[in-house]
């Protein structure tokens, strides 16, 4: 029998036997996470990790439309315009929460139902057990708002088959359940109409083996993957060393989907595209996910101090004119020093993780 432990408006915390459940409870904002939510989730997970009464943890979202559409970027925008330190504090807290999820000692199940973007990927794709549904739509569309795929996503995308990860990072394309599993962003497909059974089947689980068996008992085959059939042109185009060459290859490619990808990239911030490409290529060599988060933090701080991120939010969220004025506005004008400054050490602000 489910028991509510906390209801503060933005988080709903429940207990089902040995299971603890955190539900993101901002459906009107597609469950976008705030600094306070990240702090509260961190405290709960740390408390439960050392509690012998807790077996597994379930993380999901309210409303049925989204697990989590990302961070509250309007709050970041407003803070940055006034010089407030919220963005730096938010990202440091969010990234440490993501790593806590990645390293969690107890089985943690993330339900990637509905829209999962940006910070939602950070909360879910690093978990031990990642559930997708027939309603899942997963994306890292940050280059379209002058940012970059952060939350350690490039560590995962760099390990997707071929160059699918690079394609996803540079286009922000949304993928469904089968492609998420194929790319290594998810593990098991459970029909959305059976999600209500999860708390009861997980209530007695205390090991990853038990959790995996319980999830498999609810799983079905998802609709066919799409990107597997696009690998030939994706690998041929996105396997190039530089962004200019990727664009050249896409321009010469006759695949209809390649032209759609090129159109998406032409709308994105040229600086973000080059930064994202370098980020994912370097992440392929990282041994630990923490390295990706440390690099993401450097890039994020550079973005908030620059032009395109705030301009992207203005055009998308504030004025909603959908006409961002990027600086520079062409990829060939993004000089190496512009990209380099996103990867420089931030000194005392460098992100550190507990061992």
C-alpha positions as CSV (number, residue, x, y, z in Angstrom):
1,X,0.0,0.0,0.0
2,X,1.4,3.3,-1.1
3,X,2.1,5.9,1.6
4,X,2.9,9.6,0.9
5,X,6.0,10.8,2.7
6,X,6.3,14.2,1.2
7,X,4.2,16.5,-0.9
8,X,5.6,19.9,-1.4
9,X,4.2,20.8,-4.8
10,X,7.2,20.1,-6.9
11,X,8.1,16.6,-5.6
12,X,5.8,13.8,-4.5
13,X,7.6,11.2,-2.4
14,X,6.0,7.9,-1.6
15,X,6.8,4.5,0.0
16,X,5.6,1.1,-1.3
17,X,7.1,-1.6,1.0
18,X,10.9,-1.4,0.5
19,X,10.4,0.8,-2.5
20,X,10.9,4.6,-2.4
21,X,9.4,6.7,-5.1
22,X,10.2,10.3,-6.2
23,X,7.7,11.8,-8.7
24,X,8.6,15.1,-10.4
25,X,5.4,17.1,-9.8
26,X,5.4,20.1,-12.1
27,X,3.2,18.8,-15.0
28,X,2.3,22.4,-16.0
29,X,6.0,23.0,-16.7
30,X,6.6,19.5,-18.1
31,X,8.3,18.6,-14.8
32,X,11.3,21.0,-15.5
33,X,13.6,20.8,-12.5
34,X,14.6,23.7,-10.3
35,X,17.5,24.1,-7.9
36,X,15.3,23.3,-4.9
37,X,14.1,20.1,-6.6
38,X,17.7,19.0,-7.3
39,X,18.7,19.7,-3.7
40,X,15.7,17.8,-2.3
41,X,16.3,14.8,-4.6
42,X,20.0,14.7,-3.6
43,X,19.1,14.7,0.1
44,X,16.5,11.9,-0.3
45,X,18.8,9.7,-2.3
46,X,21.7,10.1,0.1
47,X,19.4,9.3,3.0
48,X,17.9,6.2,1.4
49,X,21.3,4.9,0.2
50,X,22.3,4.2,3.8
51,X,18.9,3.1,5.0
52,X,18.6,-0.7,5.3
53,X,14.8,-0.5,5.1
54,X,15.1,0.8,1.5
55,X,15.4,-1.7,-1.3
56,X,15.0,0.2,-4.6
57,X,14.2,3.7,-5.8
58,X,11.7,4.7,-8.5
59,X,12.0,8.0,-10.3
60,X,9.1,9.2,-12.5
61,X,7.1,12.2,-13.6
62,X,3.6,13.4,-13.1
63,X,1.0,14.3,-15.7
64,X,1.7,11.7,-18.5
65,X,3.1,14.2,-21.0
66,X,6.7,14.3,-19.8
67,X,9.1,12.7,-17.4
68,X,11.2,15.9,-17.4
69,X,11.6,18.4,-20.2
70,X,14.9,19.7,-18.7
71,X,16.0,22.4,-16.3
72,X,14.0,25.6,-15.7
73,X,15.8,27.6,-18.3
74,X,13.6,30.7,-17.8
75,X,14.9,30.9,-14.2
76,X,18.5,30.6,-15.5
77,X,17.8,33.3,-18.0
78,X,16.3,35.7,-15.5
79,X,19.2,35.0,-13.0
80,X,21.9,35.6,-15.7
81,X,20.4,38.9,-16.8
82,X,20.8,40.2,-13.2
83,X,24.2,38.6,-12.6
84,X,22.8,36.2,-10.0
85,X,24.9,33.0,-9.4
86,X,21.9,30.7,-9.8
87,X,23.1,29.1,-13.1
88,X,26.5,28.0,-11.7
89,X,24.8,26.7,-8.5
90,X,22.1,24.9,-10.4
91,X,24.5,23.1,-12.8
92,X,26.9,22.1,-10.0
93,X,24.0,20.7,-8.0
94,X,22.3,19.1,-11.0
95,X,25.5,17.4,-12.3
96,X,26.4,16.1,-8.8
97,X,22.9,14.6,-8.6
98,X,23.3,13.0,-12.0
99,X,26.6,11.4,-10.8
100,X,24.9,10.3,-7.6
101,X,22.3,8.5,-9.8
102,X,25.0,7.0,-12.0
103,X,26.9,5.6,-8.9
104,X,23.9,4.8,-6.8
105,X,24.5,1.7,-4.6
106,X,20.9,0.6,-4.6
107,X,18.7,-0.3,-7.7
108,X,17.4,3.0,-9.2
109,X,14.6,2.8,-11.8
110,X,14.0,5.8,-14.0
111,X,10.8,5.9,-16.0
112,X,11.4,7.8,-19.3
113,X,7.7,8.2,-20.1
114,X,6.7,11.1,-22.4
115,X,9.0,13.9,-23.2
116,X,12.6,13.5,-21.9
117,X,15.0,16.3,-22.7
118,X,18.1,17.9,-21.4
119,X,18.1,17.7,-17.6
120,X,15.5,14.9,-17.9
121,X,18.1,12.8,-19.7
122,X,20.6,13.6,-16.9
123,X,18.2,12.3,-14.3
124,X,17.3,9.1,-16.2
125,X,19.9,7.9,-18.7
126,X,22.6,7.4,-16.1
127,X,20.4,5.2,-13.9
128,X,20.9,1.5,-13.4
129,X,17.4,0.6,-14.9
130,X,16.0,2.9,-17.6
131,X,12.4,2.3,-18.7
132,X,11.0,3.6,-21.9
133,X,7.4,3.5,-23.1
134,X,5.4,3.8,-26.3
135,X,5.1,7.5,-25.4
136,X,8.8,8.2,-24.9
137,X,10.3,11.0,-26.9
138,X,14.0,11.6,-25.9
139,X,16.2,14.4,-27.2
140,X,19.1,16.6,-26.4
141,X,18.1,19.7,-28.4
142,X,20.3,22.3,-26.7
143,X,22.3,23.4,-29.8
144,X,19.0,25.0,-30.9
145,X,19.0,27.4,-28.0
146,X,22.7,28.3,-28.0
147,X,23.7,25.7,-25.4
148,X,25.1,22.2,-25.8
149,X,24.1,18.6,-24.8
150,X,25.2,18.6,-21.2
151,X,24.3,16.5,-18.1
152,X,26.9,13.9,-19.1
153,X,24.9,13.0,-22.2
154,X,27.9,13.1,-24.5
155,X,29.6,10.4,-22.4
156,X,26.7,8.1,-23.4
157,X,26.2,9.4,-26.9
158,X,29.8,8.9,-27.7
159,X,29.3,5.2,-27.0
160,X,26.2,4.8,-29.2
161,X,26.6,2.6,-32.3
162,X,28.6,4.3,-35.1
163,X,28.1,8.0,-35.2
164,X,24.4,8.0,-34.1
165,X,25.4,9.9,-31.0
166,X,27.1,12.7,-32.9
167,X,24.0,12.9,-35.1
168,X,21.7,13.2,-32.1
169,X,23.9,15.8,-30.4
170,X,24.1,18.1,-33.5
171,X,20.5,17.8,-34.6
172,X,18.5,17.5,-31.4
173,X,16.4,14.8,-33.1
174,X,13.8,13.1,-30.9
175,X,13.9,9.3,-30.7
176,X,11.5,6.8,-29.4
177,X,11.8,3.7,-27.2
178,X,13.5,1.3,-29.6
179,X,16.1,3.8,-30.7
180,X,16.8,4.8,-27.1
181,X,17.5,1.2,-26.3
182,X,19.6,0.8,-29.4
183,X,21.7,3.9,-28.5
184,X,22.3,2.8,-24.9
185,X,20.1,5.5,-23.4
186,X,17.5,3.0,-22.1
187,X,17.2,-0.7,-21.2
188,X,13.6,-2.0,-21.3
189,X,10.3,-1.1,-22.9
190,X,7.2,-1.2,-20.7
191,X,3.8,-0.2,-22.2
192,X,2.6,3.1,-20.8
193,X,-0.7,1.5,-19.7
194,X,1.3,-0.9,-17.4
195,X,3.3,1.7,-15.6
196,X,0.8,1.7,-12.7
197,X,2.0,-1.8,-11.9
198,X,5.6,-0.8,-11.3
199,X,5.3,0.2,-7.6
200,X,3.8,-3.1,-6.6
201,X,6.2,-5.3,-8.6
202,X,9.2,-3.4,-7.3
203,X,8.0,-3.1,-3.7
204,X,9.9,-6.2,-2.5
205,X,13.0,-5.9,-4.7
206,X,16.3,-5.4,-3.0
207,X,18.8,-6.2,-5.8
208,X,19.4,-5.2,-9.4
209,X,18.8,-8.8,-10.5
210,X,15.4,-8.8,-8.8
211,X,14.5,-5.4,-10.3
212,X,15.6,-6.4,-13.8
213,X,13.5,-9.6,-13.6
214,X,10.5,-7.6,-12.4
215,X,10.8,-5.1,-15.2
216,X,11.3,-7.8,-17.8
217,X,8.0,-9.3,-16.6
218,X,6.2,-6.2,-17.7
219,X,8.2,-5.6,-20.9
220,X,7.1,-5.9,-24.5
221,X,8.9,-5.3,-27.8
222,X,8.8,-1.6,-28.7
223,X,7.9,-0.3,-32.2
224,X,10.8,-0.8,-34.6
225,X,13.9,1.4,-34.3
226,X,14.3,4.1,-37.0
227,X,18.0,5.1,-36.8
228,X,19.3,1.6,-37.3
229,X,18.1,1.9,-40.9
230,X,19.8,5.3,-41.3
231,X,23.3,4.2,-40.2
232,X,24.8,4.2,-43.6
233,X,24.4,8.0,-44.3
234,X,24.7,8.9,-40.6
235,X,28.1,7.2,-40.3
236,X,29.3,8.5,-43.6
237,X,28.4,12.1,-42.8
238,X,28.8,12.4,-39.1
239,X,32.1,10.4,-39.0
240,X,33.9,13.4,-40.4
241,X,36.5,15.1,-38.3
242,X,35.2,18.7,-38.6
243,X,31.8,20.4,-38.6
244,X,32.4,22.0,-42.0
245,X,33.1,18.6,-43.5
246,X,30.0,17.1,-41.9
247,X,27.9,19.9,-43.5
248,X,29.6,19.3,-46.8
249,X,28.8,15.6,-46.7
250,X,25.2,16.2,-45.6
251,X,24.8,18.7,-48.5
252,X,25.9,16.1,-51.0
253,X,23.9,13.3,-49.5
254,X,20.8,12.2,-51.3
255,X,19.0,10.7,-48.3
256,X,15.9,12.7,-47.4
257,X,16.6,12.3,-43.7
258,X,20.1,13.8,-44.3
259,X,18.6,17.0,-45.7
260,X,16.2,17.2,-42.7
261,X,19.2,16.9,-40.4
262,X,21.1,19.6,-42.3
263,X,18.1,21.9,-42.0
264,X,18.0,21.4,-38.2
265,X,21.7,22.2,-37.9
266,X,21.3,25.4,-40.0
267,X,18.9,26.7,-37.4
268,X,21.2,25.9,-34.5
269,X,23.9,28.1,-33.0
270,X,27.1,27.7,-35.0
271,X,29.2,28.0,-31.9
272,X,27.1,25.4,-30.0
273,X,27.5,23.0,-32.9
274,X,31.3,23.2,-32.8
275,X,31.4,23.0,-29.0
276,X,29.1,20.0,-29.0
277,X,31.1,18.2,-31.6
278,X,34.4,18.7,-29.7
279,X,32.6,17.7,-26.5
280,X,31.3,14.4,-27.8
281,X,34.6,13.5,-29.5
282,X,36.6,14.1,-26.4
283,X,34.1,12.3,-24.2
284,X,34.7,9.1,-26.2
285,X,38.1,8.9,-24.6
286,X,36.9,9.5,-21.0
287,X,37.2,6.6,-18.6
288,X,34.7,7.8,-16.1
289,X,31.4,9.7,-16.5
290,X,32.6,12.2,-13.9
291,X,35.1,13.5,-16.5
292,X,32.3,14.4,-18.8
293,X,30.4,16.3,-16.1
294,X,33.6,18.2,-15.2
295,X,34.0,19.2,-18.9
296,X,30.3,20.0,-19.2
297,X,30.5,22.4,-16.2
298,X,33.4,24.3,-17.8
299,X,31.3,24.6,-21.0
300,X,28.1,25.6,-19.2
301,X,29.9,28.4,-17.4
302,X,31.3,29.7,-20.6
303,X,27.9,29.6,-22.3
304,X,26.2,31.6,-19.5
305,X,29.0,34.2,-19.9
306,X,28.6,34.4,-23.6
307,X,25.9,35.5,-26.1
308,X,24.2,32.6,-27.8
309,X,22.7,30.9,-24.8
310,X,20.8,33.9,-23.5
311,X,19.8,34.8,-27.1
312,X,18.5,31.3,-27.7
313,X,16.3,31.4,-24.6
314,X,15.1,34.9,-25.5
315,X,14.0,33.7,-29.0
316,X,12.5,30.5,-27.7
317,X,11.0,31.1,-24.3
318,X,10.9,34.9,-23.6
319,X,10.0,36.7,-26.8
320,X,9.1,33.5,-28.7
321,X,9.9,35.0,-32.1
322,X,11.9,31.9,-33.0
323,X,14.5,34.1,-34.7
324,X,17.7,34.0,-32.7
325,X,20.5,36.2,-33.8
326,X,23.6,34.1,-33.3
327,X,27.1,35.5,-32.9
328,X,28.9,34.4,-35.1
329,X,26.1,33.4,-37.4
330,X,28.1,31.1,-39.7
331,X,30.0,28.0,-38.7
332,X,33.1,29.1,-40.7
333,X,33.2,32.3,-38.6
334,X,33.5,30.3,-35.4
335,X,37.3,30.5,-34.9
336,X,39.2,27.9,-32.9
337,X,39.7,30.3,-30.0
338,X,36.0,30.7,-29.6
339,X,35.6,27.0,-29.1
340,X,38.7,26.7,-27.0
341,X,37.5,29.2,-24.4
342,X,34.6,26.8,-23.6
343,X,37.0,24.1,-22.5
344,X,39.4,26.1,-20.4
345,X,39.8,25.4,-16.7
346,X,37.6,27.4,-14.4
347,X,40.1,27.2,-11.5
348,X,38.6,27.0,-8.1
349,X,35.1,26.5,-9.7
350,X,36.2,23.2,-11.2
351,X,33.6,20.6,-10.3
352,X,34.7,17.9,-7.8
353,X,33.0,14.7,-6.9
354,X,33.2,12.6,-3.7
355,X,35.0,9.3,-4.2
